[in-house]
């Protein structure tokens, strides 16, 4: 995807997150809760908008590493997202994740992975609505238990 290109479903739009957008986010930018794999290649962070800045979604190429449940490959991506509290519960995160999956597939990814804190029912619901299947749980090195969701990108 070109840096100036946008992804949209007609309601939610993803566009590259610029420094001005990042400064306007009243909440933390997305980061993995303890991803058990190594990142390779540049992470892409996108602004999530529906008329106004609502949040951000990040796409990180992932490669197999220790603790990956034996299933990650070099063509997998890790997705993370965050929305402003007032934007939650209205489908924006699911739409943003689906658009990020479109982007990842266009860039050659074969699968997307979402890692959430174990028992985070809100994040789990977003993953499931976006077509991700619960793959299992991972115990991070610091003892944190994480839920692992996977979606093949050939069925978008």
DRENTI-545992 format. One record per residue (C-alpha): x, y, z. Coordinates in steps of 0.001 Angstrom, whole numbers, plus 500000, padded with zeros to 6 digits. Layout:
N
XYZ
...
***
This chain:
156
500000500000500000
501365503437499130
501930505743502086
499183508126500950
496652505399500136
493573504818502275
491511501758503043
487786502213503542
484611500167503807
482506503266503098
482119504075506768
485435503441508535
488680504552506905
492269503578507716
495043505940506694
498702506107507699
499010507544511207
500971510761510988
502622512540513945
499756515042514189
497246512174514493
499396510437517088
499566513616519165
495751513904519063
495111510377520303
493746510766523847
494686507174524614
497606504830524135
498605503691520657
498295499938520074
501012497641521253
501088493891521724
500356492669525246
503515490555525161
503786489062521698
505638485738521911
507314486117518518
509838488381516944
508802491182514626
510510491485511287
509935494246508802
508351497612509513
505152497863511548
502429499969509922
500203502080512134
496960503432510715
494550506060511990
490984504761512333
488412507351511281
484669507564510801
484389511279510166
486884511928512972
489906510244514524
488641507296516596
491728505215517218
494580503320515652
495331499867514306
498798498412513843
499948495662511470
503257493970512341
504901491266510225
505655488331512535
508086485462512326
508091482249514309
509712482485517704
509779480776521071
506369480175522602
504422480633519368
502401477408519786
504344476029516835
502153477745514295
503554481114513223
505207481555509862
507050484313508069
503895485412506228
501835486016509372
500986489449510757
500125490537514271
497239493001514531
496557495273517482
494080498090517852
492801500726520240
489767502999520152
488757506071522091
486423505032524931
483463506906523417
483885505001520117
483757501521521642
480838499126521307
479740500434517895
481580498087515528
484469500425514663
487174498058515954
485801495110513985
485638497212510812
489195498476511399
490500494928511933
488802493753508721
490357496648506774
493766495863508309
493316492247507168
492622493530503624
495824495555503752
497878492655505117
496579490271502447
497386492799499688
500917493004501122
501346489204500922
500362488042504418
498713484646504649
497368484786508214
496594487402510829
497054486916514566
495493488873517421
496832488392520947
494716489640523856
494918489493527609
493295486225528715
489655486730529538
489353490118527810
485808489570526547
485695492838524591
488860492114522593
487766488510522145
484423489638520698
486172491892518161
488455489043517074
485564486598516718
483346489090514824
486246489666512416
486455485929511683
489349484975513961
489318481586515703
490610481099519231
493795479058518836
494733478700522481
496470480419525346
500076481431525719
501904481979528972
504179484973528416
507653484974529985
506423487359532696
503623484931533629
500841486851531895
498280484576530277
497320485614526726
494610484422524333
495740483783520767
493354484246517782
494159483372514144
492476484125510827
493565482850507410
493646485770504992
492649483774501936
488949483981502873
488350487723503059
***
